[in-house]
């Protein structure tokens, strides 16, 4: 290892927006055309979603559009991700609905402003790297719980029930639904069911078509031409004003700051986690690298601006970001264009949006909830250790039945206590185990030069020292990023790993899949009892080709020198 120290760039470098970097590297008219096409495509997807999410949050549809316009533009302009698309997302629906129900829209403005300040502070304090340490069972638990909450909030519009108000409490909500079930509208149910069938069919037969928008347009045409007796944006909200988002400073109940602080923290937490998860997904799709703290600052500025321009909380939207990438986006200009196209739609198509049936928007949100539920991930985690299953179920149950803020707090604390309990048992069995905190100590090269000399050309070896749990799992990607050339074989030495949790298994699986795509064979050597059992329990097994297991490092070197047969199992 070289003793020279490479000087680190100034702190300011971590806050330079990706837009600045892209422009410095060179931006051509060809890039602009690609970004405009991507921006138009993603704006078509975002248009019905923004309205539907606003209605599900207990407010008017134009607030969702204003959020996508104002916050979406600023997130792309100032953010640390090259192709991130920002706007309202389903994750906020339960908390926003509860805040508006208890404190009114003015209370939500205060919540969003406080959340924006928290996000800016988190970015300034360089906390962005810490948000990736949230355990996977907590993330999956509250995400699946939010999906159930969204679905339950749409029953009124799906069935056309005649009721004044949908309660915020989950159990009370379903009680009111059953009470008002006799008021069900057959026409509304048929329209909602037809919309669901259309969206699912388009997803399967024409996945590149904007299924959500097609369903919304079809529903609006039915209402306008056939005069179906169903609730629409026009009948419920009086339509959408064809105006620019304008600056306003409504009455804010500052005296309720203490009461609203937990909800503000939840909004900031969700905005931070979801935006950085979206940025990680985008990095994987384009091979880039986002600036997490710059992204948090941009999210904070965008949320403050959204609140002051009549919007809702905003964050990075994973599905819309993926759509942006698949549409050929090359820079943040695509996200800015998406916001401007939405503004153009509001200014020109607002009168026509009055015909959009609420049943169709409810069907759209049912599909969003289904894809958000992460059923496969939930089922997979249920095969993990007992402690992780407990965290998953507790977080999920608290999110659905009680409160998202409580669910996140309890889930993280419970995960921490269970981890400490697991580590106490490991240390009791083997006193040599130590918890290393420094990044460079967790993943290190093979310790002896003579061992390095044994490696064949094209073979790389790294060693993990300490437990592979949620706090260090994400560093596996950093190991692969250190290779200047793609290795033929990658040996990961795990003799010093006494414990692995589901987040570690997930990180291993992602690393192995990345290596497989790059043509790199992975050999795990020296697996101990607990990691070996968990890997087998969660279905991560040697296939004899892309992944192999070795008893020790010497066996791993011999395996690396051989070429696995194509039909190896």
Secondary structure, DSSP 8 states (H G I E B T S, - for coil): ----------GGGGGS-HHHHHHHH---HHHHHHHHHHHHHHHHHHHHHHHHHHHHTTS-HHHHHHHHHHHHHHHHHH-SSSS--EE--GGGHHHHHHHHHHHHHHHHHHHHHHHHHHHHHHHHTT-GGGGGGS-HHHHHHHHHHHHHHHHHHTHHHHHT---S---SSHHHHHHHHHHTGGG--HHHHHHHHHHHHHHHHHHHH-TTS-HHHHHHHHHHHHHHHH--S--BHHHHH----------------GGGHHHHHHHHHHHHHHHHHHHHHHHHHHHHHHT----HHHHHHHHHHHHHHHHHTT----EE-HHHHHHHHHTT--STHHHHHHHHHHHHHHHHHHHHHTT-BHHHHHHHHHHHHHHHT-HHHHHHHTTS-HHHHHHHHHHHHHHHHT-HHHHHHHHHHHHHHHHHHHHHHHHHH-TT-----SHHHHEEE-S-HHHHHTS-TTEEEEEEES-B-TTTGGGHHHHHHT-SS--SEEEEEEEE---B-HHHHHHHHHHHHHHHHTT-EEEEES--HHHHHHHHHTT----SSSEEEESSHHHHHHHHHS---TT--
